Amino acid sequence: MLSIQRLKAIFFKESLQILRDPSALIIALILPLMLLFLMGYAISLDAKNIPVGIVVEKSSKHTQSLIKAFESSESFKPQVAKDKREFIPLLQKGSLRAMIIIPASFDKDILNKDVKIQIITDGSEPNIAGYVNKYSQELWQNWLVYEKISTSSNLEIKTRYWFNAPLYSSYFLLPGSIAIILTLIGTLLTALVVAREWERGTMEAIMSTPTSILELLLGKLLPYFVLGMLSLVICIVITLFWFEIPFRGSYFLLFICSAIYLIPSLSLGLLISTLAKNQFVAAQMALIIGFLPAMILSGFIFQISSMPSWLQIITNFIPATYFTTILQTLFLSGDLYEVILPNTLWMLLIGIVLFTIIFKITKKKLS
């Protein structure tokens, strides 16, 4: 039978240990700030100021107009030369990502309605090469219409972007980074602190008391649950007011889903510490089993649909996959219950399974 008095005693003892341990407070309070600012400023999928070289074999009014179009674009940072041989060494070193070659027959081709330019991209970085090709073609088509060269000038296409009108990558990266931060805090902090108790021998002292396994596990998890929620508040404040990321959902849903996500995250850390019983091994396992899958396989940066089918199956067992989807939905779309509820239930199911495993393997014995 669960004793509230014994549960409170373990909770109080664990809370005092956290307050006396600077490393736990640093991981819970300082680390989220560091990670959030790093992810907010260092990680960006926006293609801006891509260095390109524009080769103008013969200058004219039209070539100067096209150069100005590239210069006024936020996507490119162009350099101009008369011979492509000037840019080849820069392209080889990676100082340039592409060359746009405007041929000497450019004006003549305009009169013949058969005008073309050549785009040579650095294929060593396929993503950037794709951006250069896409943005260059869009700029080229817009320039043709602007100069009334294209025959499609009477065709008007209006594009609207829903949920992320400015197309800023930070709008979905920063909400997703909250899932990564809570994963790291919940898994790493719990794994380290409990493993430290095994090393110091204090866990044996707790095992010798009348405390039940359920009281012990809940008493261990609840203080770190409170720390995790405190870290969540810090992340939300920084995301909303410093980075000015829009939030279109319900704060109540956000806190409920975050609280449910901490169940599998903390349970995984406690499971690791129970199996490892060593701080170094527990830290390595927490990073490999908890942090790396959440970072790479949750859809935080890399699209799950583009992964191999066998890897997509593995992502279904990673709680951060569901929490990342929930966060991005709440921030950018709003309270879409048909998205939030199934993902929340899967997180809860994984948390219950992990907690059940810990409950079954944890025995009140000193060996």
HULINLIN-V940278 format. One record per helix or strand of 3 or more residues. SS is the DSSP state (helix for helix, strand for strand). FROM is the first residue (numbers start at 1). TO is the last residue. Records with the same first field share a line. If there is no record, write none. Layout:
BEGIN
SS->FROM-TO + FROM-TO
END
This chain:
BEGIN
helix->4-20 + 22-41 + 61-71 + 85-93 + 106-111 + 126-146 + 170-200 + 202-207 + 213-242 + 251-276 + 279-297 + 304-306 + 309-315 + 319-332 + 337-361
strand->50-56 + 76-81 + 98-102 + 118-121
END
